[in-house]
Amino acid sequence: MKRRFAFIIIGIVLVLMHRGQLLRAQTISLTGSWTLTIDVSNLIGGPGTDLTDTYESAANQIVIDVSATGNTSWRVDVRKSDITWPSQFHLDVRRTGNGTGNGDVSGGLTYQEITSTDTEFYRGTKKRENVPVQLRLRGVSVVPNTYITTVYYTVVRL
């Protein structure tokens, strides 16, 4: 019997309010999404066995651009909002490159779990574009259904 599982991760673009002011000096945009279909081909040893429990997206599945004027310092926060998502699933994120631009980036090079609370992902200054991001899903087991969560990336002026 063939079982089909689908996991959908969608990047959403946000503009953040900081201390009551719209951050006109920075903007964040992103491209990419991750749809993962897990079926019988992902069984460890064929029918009657469990699934591989960890899956990774492409190293540049999501690409983030942050535009900032002057010598502005900023950070990118990340959080998720589950629509249908079992508690045993863990979604992680990491930055896999520095991107391009006249600014700098730091942090975010190791996987960190995305939770429902805004958490610092990485920091930067000035303009940084084409910053590649990879996602990892852990804790997968045979539970047929479609699961969806939304990942939010937010730029915060420092």
Backbone as CSV, one residue per row, in Angstrom:
resi,resn,N_x,N_y,N_z,CA_x,CA_y,CA_z,C_x,C_y,C_z
1,MET,0.839,-1.168,0.000,0.000,0.000,0.000,0.893,1.243,0.000
2,LYS,0.600,2.158,-0.881,1.392,3.373,-0.986,0.805,4.432,-0.055
3,ARG,1.663,5.003,0.760,1.245,6.087,1.647,1.912,7.360,1.172
4,ARG,1.201,8.450,1.214,1.728,9.722,0.742,1.621,10.747,1.864
5,PHE,2.706,11.434,2.108,2.766,12.458,3.131,3.225,13.743,2.465
6,ALA,2.681,14.851,2.836,3.122,16.129,2.270,3.397,17.118,3.394
7,PHE,4.517,17.799,3.302,4.888,18.831,4.254,5.106,20.087,3.434
8,ILE,4.487,21.172,3.824,4.601,22.399,3.067,5.155,23.477,3.974
9,ILE,6.256,24.081,3.566,6.857,25.170,4.298,6.788,26.390,3.380
10,ILE,6.211,27.479,3.855,6.021,28.647,3.015,6.699,29.845,3.667
11,GLY,7.558,30.536,2.924,8.170,31.763,3.420,7.220,32.936,3.229
12,ILE,7.112,33.783,4.218,6.232,34.943,4.173,7.082,36.193,4.382
13,VAL,6.817,37.249,3.626,7.537,38.508,3.760,6.792,39.397,4.754
14,LEU,7.524,39.962,5.702,6.916,40.835,6.711,7.666,42.158,6.790
15,VAL,6.971,43.211,7.166,7.591,44.481,7.533,7.339,44.642,9.023
16,LEU,8.379,44.927,9.775,8.275,44.962,11.233,8.123,46.387,11.745
17,MET,7.300,46.556,12.759,7.209,47.821,13.482,8.176,47.724,14.658
18,HIS,9.000,48.748,14.849,9.964,48.753,15.939,9.802,50.047,16.717
19,ARG,9.491,49.948,17.991,9.273,51.103,18.854,8.250,52.062,18.256
20,GLY,7.220,51.466,17.622,6.125,52.268,17.118,6.396,52.944,15.787
21,GLN,7.549,52.725,15.178,7.876,53.374,13.916,8.032,52.329,12.831
22,LEU,7.495,52.638,11.655,7.677,51.751,10.517,9.133,51.824,10.089
23,LEU,9.758,50.692,9.900,11.167,50.653,9.542,11.351,50.921,8.055
24,ARG,11.406,52.177,7.693,11.602,52.533,6.292,13.053,52.322,5.882
25,ALA,13.971,52.311,6.838,15.391,52.190,6.524,15.784,50.761,6.142
26,GLN,14.995,49.757,6.514,15.280,48.377,6.164,14.047,47.730,5.563
27,THR,14.285,46.845,4.630,13.214,46.001,4.118,13.766,44.596,3.966
28,ILE,12.890,43.627,4.074,13.269,42.235,3.881,12.358,41.651,2.813
29,SER,12.942,40.861,1.945,12.141,40.112,0.987,12.773,38.750,0.819
30,LEU,11.972,37.793,0.431,12.514,36.461,0.230,11.817,35.776,-0.912
31,THR,12.523,34.821,-1.465,11.960,33.978,-2.508,12.175,32.533,-2.104
32,GLY,11.270,31.688,-2.551,11.400,30.266,-2.305,10.342,29.737,-1.361
33,SER,10.130,28.455,-1.441,9.253,27.715,-0.541,9.721,26.261,-0.588
34,TRP,9.227,25.465,0.317,9.629,24.058,0.346,8.399,23.201,0.486
35,THR,8.175,22.366,-0.474,7.119,21.369,-0.425,7.813,20.010,-0.464
36,LEU,7.602,19.222,0.535,8.259,17.924,0.662,7.193,16.841,0.636
37,THR,7.274,15.941,-0.325,6.363,14.806,-0.388,7.123,13.559,0.030
38,ILE,6.608,12.872,1.018,7.240,11.665,1.536,6.289,10.511,1.251
39,ASP,6.813,9.469,0.598,5.965,8.324,0.250,6.720,7.019,0.504
40,VAL,6.234,5.944,-0.058,6.798,4.610,0.182,8.284,4.531,-0.181
41,SER,8.729,5.344,-1.110,10.146,5.317,-1.490,11.054,5.818,-0.366
42,ASN,10.501,6.479,0.644,11.281,6.979,1.768,11.331,6.007,2.951
43,LEU,10.705,4.827,2.805,10.781,3.825,3.865,12.203,3.294,3.965
44,ILE,12.675,3.137,5.165,14.061,2.729,5.401,14.366,1.373,4.781
45,GLY,13.480,0.407,4.956,13.745,-0.943,4.457,12.584,-1.533,3.678
46,GLY,11.777,-0.700,3.050,10.639,-1.200,2.294,9.396,-1.299,3.150
47,PRO,8.336,-1.925,2.618,7.061,-2.033,3.331,7.235,-2.631,4.728
48,GLY,6.515,-2.059,5.685,6.569,-2.537,7.059,7.641,-1.870,7.902
49,THR,8.456,-1.000,7.301,9.498,-0.305,8.064,9.117,1.154,8.234
50,ASP,9.891,1.854,9.028,9.615,3.262,9.291,10.268,4.134,8.221
51,LEU,9.943,5.412,8.278,10.500,6.382,7.339,11.846,6.892,7.811
52,THR,12.640,7.376,6.865,13.804,8.165,7.223,13.272,9.319,8.056
53,ASP,13.921,9.640,9.187,13.317,10.632,10.082,13.788,12.061,9.867
54,THR,14.774,12.295,8.965,15.287,13.638,8.742,15.389,13.929,7.252
55,TYR,14.957,15.144,6.867,14.994,15.579,5.463,15.530,16.998,5.406
56,GLU,16.354,17.279,4.397,16.903,18.614,4.206,16.466,19.170,2.856
57,SER,16.220,20.470,2.827,15.923,21.149,1.575,17.234,21.414,0.836
58,ALA,17.142,22.003,-0.335,18.339,22.468,-1.039,19.016,23.540,-0.185
59,ALA,20.305,23.711,-0.367,21.068,24.677,0.431,20.604,26.113,0.203
60,ASN,19.957,26.381,-0.917,19.467,27.728,-1.214,17.955,27.709,-1.451
61,GLN,17.244,26.912,-0.672,15.797,26.761,-0.833,15.073,28.097,-0.665
62,ILE,15.526,28.885,0.296,15.003,30.225,0.542,16.164,31.188,0.323
63,VAL,15.883,32.320,-0.314,16.894,33.354,-0.512,16.352,34.645,0.079
64,ILE,17.133,35.257,0.978,16.697,36.450,1.700,17.501,37.665,1.245
65,ASP,16.787,38.772,1.029,17.400,40.066,0.733,17.016,41.030,1.847
66,VAL,18.003,41.721,2.404,17.745,42.799,3.363,18.384,44.052,2.807
67,SER,17.584,45.084,2.635,18.075,46.372,2.176,18.034,47.343,3.340
68,ALA,19.139,48.023,3.586,19.206,49.005,4.664,20.024,50.190,4.188
69,THR,19.677,51.365,4.652,20.392,52.569,4.250,21.459,52.910,5.274
70,GLY,22.503,53.578,4.838,23.573,53.999,5.738,24.283,52.812,6.363
71,ASN,24.755,53.000,7.561,25.463,51.942,8.291,24.531,51.209,9.242
72,THR,23.277,51.113,8.893,22.265,50.501,9.740,22.602,49.048,10.059
73,SER,22.495,48.708,11.340,22.640,47.321,11.781,21.250,46.736,11.965
74,TRP,21.119,45.458,11.693,19.824,44.794,11.782,20.034,43.326,12.109
75,ARG,18.930,42.667,12.423,18.963,41.220,12.599,17.719,40.651,11.925
76,VAL,17.805,39.392,11.551,16.660,38.670,11.013,16.207,37.683,12.072
77,ASP,14.936,37.789,12.454,14.327,36.845,13.385,13.512,35.836,12.593
78,VAL,13.291,34.674,13.185,12.519,33.621,12.527,11.559,33.002,13.544
79,ARG,10.374,32.639,13.077,9.405,31.908,13.890,8.477,31.172,12.934
80,LYS,7.677,30.255,13.486,6.722,29.543,12.643,5.349,29.564,13.293
81,SER,4.361,29.387,12.450,2.979,29.304,12.903,2.390,28.041,12.294
82,ASP,2.069,27.077,13.135,1.598,25.785,12.665,0.128,25.833,12.287
83,ILE,-0.173,25.227,11.168,-1.556,25.075,10.734,-2.005,23.667,11.108
84,THR,-1.335,22.669,10.571,-1.485,21.275,11.011,-0.065,20.740,11.127
85,TRP,0.391,20.508,12.322,1.791,20.157,12.549,1.914,19.339,13.811
86,PRO,2.351,18.076,13.725,2.471,17.251,14.938,3.648,17.686,15.807
87,SER,3.505,17.521,17.094,4.529,17.986,18.037,5.856,17.253,17.892
88,GLN,5.865,16.044,17.320,7.136,15.319,17.175,7.970,15.821,15.998
89,PHE,7.398,16.656,15.123,8.146,17.223,14.001,8.906,18.458,14.470
90,HIS,10.163,18.561,14.054,10.998,19.711,14.393,11.548,20.292,13.103
91,LEU,11.359,21.590,12.921,11.825,22.283,11.731,12.987,23.182,12.112
92,ASP,14.100,23.036,11.396,15.314,23.797,11.667,15.652,24.670,10.467
93,VAL,16.440,25.703,10.714,16.870,26.621,9.658,18.341,26.958,9.859
94,ARG,19.040,27.210,8.748,20.414,27.706,8.829,20.722,28.514,7.577
95,ARG,21.653,29.426,7.737,22.157,30.214,6.622,23.323,29.445,6.020
96,THR,23.349,29.287,4.693,24.406,28.481,4.066,25.404,29.323,3.283
97,GLY,25.270,30.627,3.315,26.207,31.505,2.617,26.026,32.936,3.077
98,ASN,26.892,33.813,2.586,26.878,35.215,2.994,26.065,36.114,2.075
99,GLY,25.720,35.637,0.889,25.032,36.488,-0.058,25.973,37.522,-0.642
100,THR,25.405,38.600,-1.168,26.188,39.658,-1.808,25.736,41.012,-1.276
101,GLY,26.560,42.029,-1.507,26.194,43.381,-1.111,27.313,44.058,-0.366
102,ASN,27.075,45.320,0.009,28.125,46.111,0.661,28.120,45.971,2.175
103,GLY,27.245,45.165,2.717,27.184,44.962,4.161,27.795,43.639,4.575
104,ASP,27.653,43.336,5.844,28.180,42.092,6.410,27.040,41.294,7.024
105,VAL,27.242,39.977,7.163,26.319,39.126,7.904,27.114,38.257,8.865
106,SER,26.477,37.864,9.960,27.123,36.967,10.915,26.050,36.134,11.605
107,GLY,26.471,34.956,12.068,25.567,34.061,12.775,24.684,33.268,11.828
108,GLY,23.956,32.328,12.398,22.985,31.555,11.645,23.550,30.438,10.786
109,LEU,24.812,30.094,10.958,25.440,29.081,10.095,25.207,27.650,10.573
110,THR,24.715,27.479,11.778,24.379,26.139,12.260,22.863,26.041,12.392
111,TYR,22.346,24.831,12.253,20.902,24.647,12.356,20.393,25.083,13.723
112,GLN,19.274,25.786,13.715,18.559,26.104,14.952,17.095,25.789,14.726
113,GLU,16.444,25.307,15.766,15.040,24.957,15.641,14.181,26.208,15.554
114,ILE,13.199,26.171,14.668,12.238,27.255,14.536,11.075,26.946,15.476
115,THR,10.760,27.885,16.354,9.660,27.716,17.302,8.578,28.753,17.000
116,SER,7.578,28.810,17.842,6.497,29.774,17.656,6.852,31.155,18.204
117,THR,8.046,31.301,18.735,8.513,32.571,19.292,9.589,33.158,18.382
118,ASP,9.519,34.479,18.120,10.577,35.124,17.346,11.916,34.875,18.012
119,THR,12.865,34.338,17.230,14.204,34.033,17.713,15.203,34.584,16.713
120,GLU,16.303,35.148,17.218,17.323,35.676,16.308,17.879,34.571,15.420
121,PHE,17.928,34.848,14.129,18.469,33.919,13.144,19.885,34.348,12.770
122,TYR,20.049,35.556,12.226,21.375,36.095,11.946,21.328,37.608,11.964
123,ARG,22.524,38.241,11.958,22.650,39.701,12.008,23.370,40.206,10.779
124,GLY,23.200,41.505,10.543,23.904,42.102,9.421,23.944,43.606,9.503
125,THR,24.621,44.194,8.526,24.680,45.638,8.367,24.462,45.969,6.904
126,LYS,24.002,47.157,6.663,23.804,47.676,5.307,22.951,46.737,4.471
127,LYS,23.289,46.632,3.201,22.499,45.844,2.248,23.143,44.467,2.034
128,ARG,22.357,43.392,2.227,22.804,42.024,1.940,21.707,41.334,1.162
129,GLU,22.057,40.862,-0.018,21.092,40.185,-0.880,21.539,38.759,-1.150
130,ASN,20.600,37.961,-1.621,20.875,36.581,-2.044,21.500,35.726,-0.947
131,VAL,21.062,35.928,0.294,21.549,35.113,1.410,20.797,33.781,1.361
132,PRO,21.516,32.666,1.099,20.849,31.366,0.961,20.524,30.733,2.315
133,VAL,19.353,30.110,2.365,18.858,29.510,3.605,18.406,28.078,3.318
134,GLN,18.722,27.175,4.245,18.346,25.768,4.136,17.444,25.394,5.306
135,LEU,16.496,24.519,5.043,15.586,24.011,6.070,15.825,22.525,6.286
136,ARG,15.538,22.062,7.489,15.660,20.642,7.816,14.453,20.239,8.645
137,LEU,13.871,19.106,8.296,12.741,18.550,9.029,13.208,17.299,9.747
138,ARG,12.985,17.237,11.074,13.386,16.082,11.889,12.172,15.512,12.597
139,GLY,12.278,14.242,12.997,11.242,13.606,13.801,10.102,13.013,12.990
140,VAL,10.336,12.744,11.722,9.293,12.210,10.851,9.069,10.733,11.153
141,SER,7.810,10.337,11.214,7.453,8.932,11.361,6.198,8.676,10.539
142,VAL,5.825,7.419,10.436,4.692,7.044,9.592,3.389,7.477,10.258
143,VAL,2.912,8.635,9.853,1.629,9.178,10.285,1.029,9.842,9.051
144,PRO,0.261,9.091,8.244,-0.235,9.637,6.974,-1.128,10.856,7.173
145,ASN,-0.760,11.937,6.526,-1.558,13.157,6.571,-0.818,14.232,5.794
146,THR,-1.419,15.379,5.670,-0.770,16.555,5.103,-0.536,17.528,6.245
147,TYR,0.702,18.001,6.379,1.064,18.894,7.465,1.566,20.206,6.888
148,ILE,1.169,21.306,7.515,1.521,22.628,7.005,1.943,23.521,8.163
149,THR,3.031,24.254,7.956,3.435,25.320,8.864,3.916,26.481,8.019
150,THR,3.835,27.672,8.562,4.306,28.874,7.874,5.482,29.436,8.645
151,VAL,6.565,29.765,7.933,7.757,30.328,8.551,7.789,31.820,8.257
152,TYR,7.993,32.635,9.299,8.068,34.088,9.170,9.506,34.548,9.408
153,TYR,10.019,35.358,8.519,11.329,35.982,8.655,11.072,37.479,8.812
154,THR,11.626,38.068,9.864,11.366,39.476,10.180,12.684,40.210,10.353
155,VAL,12.807,41.398,9.769,14.014,42.212,9.978,13.733,43.190,11.124
156,VAL,14.725,43.308,12.021,14.614,44.175,13.201,15.811,45.117,13.189
157,ARG,15.539,46.402,13.281,16.625,47.390,13.324,17.270,47.392,14.705
158,LEU,18.594,47.432,14.746,19.327,47.422,16.038,19.824,48.804,16.389
